[in-house]
Amino acid sequence: MLDPEIWKIVFEVYARHPTSAFSLAFQLIAVKQSLQQGRKGMREAMEALDLAIESLYPHTQFQKMGHQLYRRALEGTITLKQEELVRKLGVKF
């Protein structure tokens, strides 16, 4: 989690976006300050991290994969293996 090389890779996308980098740093400071407040702050920090994680979802390949499976199911081109995986994930056709 705290590997400096991983952080370097993750934050490389901000190299040409200093305003966005500052905004993210500001949010990270807010999470840090919440954690320093103890139990109540910990709950707020967890909520903030959950929000950040959910906000990143549309920018991942998972969102694209889900859409592709959706389209394949609609078009009738989904493979049996893909359909089994989707059903295991709780999707009903």
trRosetta pair geometry for C-beta under 8 A, 3 or more apart (Angstrom, degrees):
i j d omega theta_ij theta_ji phi_ij phi_ji
2 7 7.7 -4 -162 -37 40 123
3 6 4.3 71 81 6 106 109
3 7 7.0 177 90 -8 56 84
4 7 5.6 -56 -148 39 36 112
4 8 6.2 43 153 -26 68 104
5 8 5.5 -50 -149 32 33 116
5 9 6.6 32 153 -17 64 103
6 9 5.8 -54 -152 36 33 110
6 10 6.2 33 152 -20 67 108
7 10 5.6 -55 -143 38 32 113
7 11 6.0 11 165 -4 68 113
8 11 6.5 -68 -142 47 22 96
8 12 6.6 47 153 -53 60 94
9 12 5.7 -33 -155 -7 31 120
10 13 7.7 -55 163 11 39 101
11 14 5.2 -40 -175 25 73 117
11 21 7.3 77 -167 -126 102 101
12 15 5.8 -9 -173 -28 54 113
13 17 7.3 -7 137 24 69 125
14 17 5.1 -92 -146 64 55 94
14 18 7.5 99 168 -88 88 31
14 20 5.9 -142 -127 94 93 100
14 21 3.8 112 174 -82 130 100
14 24 6.9 -99 -94 27 146 142
17 20 4.0 -5 144 34 117 119
17 21 6.0 138 98 -25 74 87
18 21 5.3 -52 -142 36 34 116
18 22 6.3 37 158 -21 66 102
19 22 5.8 -51 -151 34 31 111
19 23 6.5 33 150 -19 63 105
20 23 5.5 -52 -147 36 34 114
20 24 6.4 34 155 -18 66 103
21 24 5.9 -55 -150 36 30 109
21 25 6.4 30 152 -18 64 107
22 25 5.6 -55 -147 38 32 113
22 26 6.3 38 152 -24 65 104
23 26 5.6 -51 -150 32 31 115
23 27 6.6 30 152 -17 63 103
24 27 5.6 -54 -151 36 35 111
24 28 6.3 35 151 -19 67 104
25 28 5.6 -53 -146 36 33 112
25 29 6.5 37 153 -21 65 102
26 29 5.8 -52 -152 33 31 112
26 30 6.6 33 149 -20 62 104
27 30 5.5 -52 -152 33 35 114
27 31 6.6 36 150 -18 66 101
27 48 7.3 -180 -176 176 96 123
27 52 7.3 132 152 -88 141 127
28 31 5.6 -50 -150 35 36 112
28 32 6.3 39 150 -20 65 105
29 32 5.4 -53 -148 37 34 115
29 33 6.2 34 154 -19 67 105
30 33 5.8 -52 -145 37 30 111
30 34 6.4 34 153 -21 62 104
30 48 7.0 -161 109 -143 108 164
31 34 5.6 -54 -151 34 32 114
31 35 6.5 33 152 -20 64 104
31 45 4.8 96 -158 -139 76 92
31 48 5.3 -152 -93 93 95 140
31 49 6.6 84 -130 -58 136 89
32 35 5.8 -55 -152 34 31 112
32 36 6.6 30 151 -20 64 106
33 36 5.6 -54 -150 34 34 114
33 37 7.0 42 150 -30 62 101
33 41 7.4 -116 125 -155 55 134
34 37 5.8 -53 -160 20 36 116
34 41 3.9 177 179 -172 58 90
34 42 7.2 158 140 -67 90 22
34 44 4.5 -125 -153 88 134 110
34 45 4.0 170 99 -60 124 91
34 48 6.9 143 21 6 162 139
35 41 5.8 -150 -62 127 11 112
35 42 6.0 63 -123 -95 59 66
35 45 4.9 45 -61 -64 79 164
36 41 6.6 -54 59 120 43 163
37 40 6.0 -65 125 73 115 89
37 41 2.8 122 60 -38 107 140
37 42 7.7 -147 73 -25 80 60
37 44 7.8 15 57 37 135 126
38 41 5.7 92 50 26 44 104
38 42 6.7 -69 137 -17 30 100
39 42 5.6 -52 -146 26 26 115
39 43 7.0 27 157 -18 60 99
40 43 6.0 -53 -160 29 33 110
40 44 6.8 28 147 -13 64 106
41 44 5.5 -55 -150 39 39 112
41 45 6.1 42 152 -23 70 105
42 45 5.6 -51 -146 35 31 113
42 46 6.4 33 154 -20 64 104
43 46 5.8 -54 -150 35 29 111
43 47 6.5 30 152 -18 63 106
44 47 5.7 -54 -149 36 32 112
44 48 6.3 33 152 -20 65 106
45 48 5.6 -54 -149 36 32 112
45 49 6.3 30 153 -17 66 105
46 49 5.7 -53 -146 38 31 110
46 50 6.3 35 153 -20 64 105
47 50 5.7 -52 -147 36 31 113
47 51 6.4 33 153 -20 63 105
48 51 5.7 -53 -150 35 31 113
48 52 6.4 33 151 -19 64 105
49 52 5.5 -51 -147 36 34 113
49 53 6.3 37 153 -21 66 103
50 53 5.7 -52 -147 35 32 112
50 54 6.4 27 156 -14 65 107
51 54 5.9 -58 -147 41 29 108
51 55 6.1 31 153 -22 65 110
52 55 5.6 -56 -145 36 29 113
52 56 6.6 30 155 -22 63 105
53 56 6.0 -57 -155 31 30 111
53 57 7.4 52 146 -43 59 90
54 57 5.7 -26 -162 -7 41 120
55 58 7.7 -48 -180 21 40 97
56 59 5.5 -73 -167 46 57 109
56 60 6.4 61 141 -37 83 105
57 60 5.8 -60 -153 20 36 115
57 62 6.7 -68 -155 76 78 118
57 63 5.8 115 154 -61 76 111
58 63 5.2 76 -129 -84 39 168
59 63 7.6 74 18 14 17 138
60 63 5.6 116 67 -1 74 93
60 64 7.7 -137 110 6 52 89
61 64 5.1 -54 -154 41 52 115
61 65 5.9 55 147 -26 77 101
62 65 5.6 -51 -144 35 32 111
62 66 6.3 35 156 -21 64 104
63 66 5.9 -54 -151 34 29 112
63 67 6.5 27 152 -17 62 107
64 67 5.7 -57 -151 37 32 111
64 68 6.3 33 151 -21 66 105
65 68 5.6 -54 -148 35 33 112
65 69 6.4 31 155 -16 66 104
66 69 5.9 -55 -150 37 31 108
66 70 6.3 37 150 -23 64 107
67 70 5.4 -52 -149 34 33 118
67 71 6.4 31 154 -17 66 104
68 71 5.8 -54 -148 37 31 109
68 72 6.3 30 154 -18 65 107
69 72 5.6 -54 -144 38 32 111
69 73 6.3 35 155 -21 65 104
69 78 6.7 61 -158 -114 68 116
69 82 6.1 -164 -126 178 100 117
69 86 5.8 167 172 -84 135 125
70 73 5.9 -57 -152 34 26 110
70 74 6.5 23 153 -15 62 108
71 74 5.7 -57 -149 38 33 111
71 75 6.0 16 159 -8 69 114
72 75 5.9 -63 -137 47 28 101
72 76 8.0 -108 171 60 54 14
72 77 4.7 -96 -149 78 79 85
72 78 4.0 113 129 -73 106 74
72 79 7.9 -27 164 -4 141 62
72 82 6.7 -10 104 121 147 155
73 76 7.8 33 180 -70 26 30
73 78 4.7 21 -80 -34 57 142
73 83 7.3 124 -103 -102 95 86
73 86 7.1 -157 -72 148 132 178
73 93 6.5 -142 -168 -110 123 113
78 82 4.8 -127 -172 90 88 124
78 83 5.1 107 129 -62 120 90
78 86 7.4 -31 -169 -1 145 144
79 82 4.5 95 54 8 81 103
79 83 6.9 -145 93 -6 41 87
80 83 5.6 -54 -146 37 31 113
80 84 6.4 35 154 -21 64 104
81 84 5.8 -52 -149 33 30 112
81 85 6.6 31 152 -18 62 105
82 85 5.6 -55 -151 36 33 113
82 86 6.3 32 153 -19 66 106
83 86 5.7 -54 -146 37 32 112
83 87 6.3 33 154 -19 65 106
83 93 7.6 -19 -150 -37 104 142
84 87 5.7 -55 -147 37 30 111
84 88 6.4 34 152 -22 64 105
85 88 5.6 -54 -150 33 31 113
85 89 6.6 28 152 -16 63 106
86 89 5.7 -58 -154 37 33 111
86 91 4.6 -50 166 53 91 129
87 90 7.7 94 180 -39 33 9
87 91 6.4 -91 -88 64 34 74
87 92 7.6 68 -124 -95 75 45
87 93 7.8 -53 -84 -11 94 99
